[in-house]
Amino acid sequence: QVQLVESGGGYVQAAGSLYLTCEASGSIFSINAMGWYRQAAGNERELVAVIKSGGRIEYADSVKGRFTISRGDAQNTVYLQMNSLQPEDTGVYYCNALGYQTSYEVFDLWGQGTQVTVSS
């Protein structure tokens, strides 16, 4: 069983910063990609950033230049440094991981979410 736990959300003023952390635990054979998604009230969940095992990174256009995604040395942790936050960044941020529990059992799991609120 694989679990994802996020932390680091909070309430900040516009132009402030937050640092999100997500750690995967449990029986893991490999993690091929980890990423962050967010969902604002009344909107659909959208991709924020993803980092793949080969090092390729993708960002949503709305966060380019402001957010930075990275993975820990152990490869079971993903971080999101969020700078120059805007009210439009408000939402629940979810961690996602894609990989294998064993050499044949895939997983696509989500964390419980962490609230990010940016005030004007």
N, C-alpha and C positions, 0 to 999 in steps of 0.2 A: 504494500500500500504506500502510495506517495502522497505527501501533503505539501501545500504551499502556504506560507504565512507571510503577510505583508505588515509593514510598520512604517511609521514616519509621517503619516498624514497629519494635518492640523489646520489651524485657522491663521491666515496671514494677510497682511495688507498688500495691495498692488505694488509690484516691483520687488516684493520679498522673495525668499527662497525656501525650498523644502528639499529634503533628501529622503527618498523612499528606498526601503530595503525589502527584498523578498528572498526567503530561504526555502529550498526544497529539501525534504527529508523523507526517509523511508527506504525501501528497497528500489534502488535505481541502477540500471545497467548503463545508461547513457542519457544525457540531455542534449538534444540537437539544437534547440532554440529556446530562448526565454524572452519574454516581452512584457510590455505594459500597455494596458488598454484603459479607457476611461468612459464613463457614462454620466452625462449630465441629466438633470431632471427633465423628463419629457423627450429626451433624445435617445438614439440607439447607441450601443457600445461601439467605440471607434478605436482604431489602432493609434497608439501614441509613439511607441518605438519598439523595435525588436532587434535582438542580437543573436546571430546564428553561430553554430559551433566553429565554422570556418572564419569567423570574425566579421562577417558582413553585417552592417547595421543599416536599418531603415528607420526614418523618422516621418511622422506626419508633417505636412508642409507648415501647419500652424505652430509647430514647436521647434522647427529648425533654427539653430542659432541660440536657443534658450535652454533646451533640455539636453542632457547627456546621459546615455545609457552605457552601462558597463557590467562585466561579470567578475566575480571573485576568482581568486586563483584555484580554488577547489571546484569551480564550475557548477556549483549547486546554489549559487547566490547571484542575484541580479540587482542592480542599483539604478536609481533614476535621480540625477541631480537636476532640479528644476529651478531655474533662475528667471528673473524678470517676470514673475507670475502676474497674470492678468485675471480679472473676474471671469473671463470666458474659459479659464482653465478649471474652474470649479466643477467638481464631480467626484464620483467614486472611482478610485483607481484600482484596477485589478491586475494581478500578476498572472501570467500564463507560462506554462512550460510544456514543451513537446519532446518526447523521447521514448525510451524503452525501459520497462520494468525488468524485463529479461531480454535475451537476444531475439525473442519472437513476440513479446507482449508490448504493444505500444500504449502510450498514455498521452492524453491531452487534457491537462488539469488547470483549474483556476483557483486562485486564492479567494479569501472571503471578502476582500476589498478593504480599502482604507480611504476615508473621507478627506478630500482636499477642498478647502473653502478659501477663496480669495476675495477680499472686500475692496471696495473702491476707496 
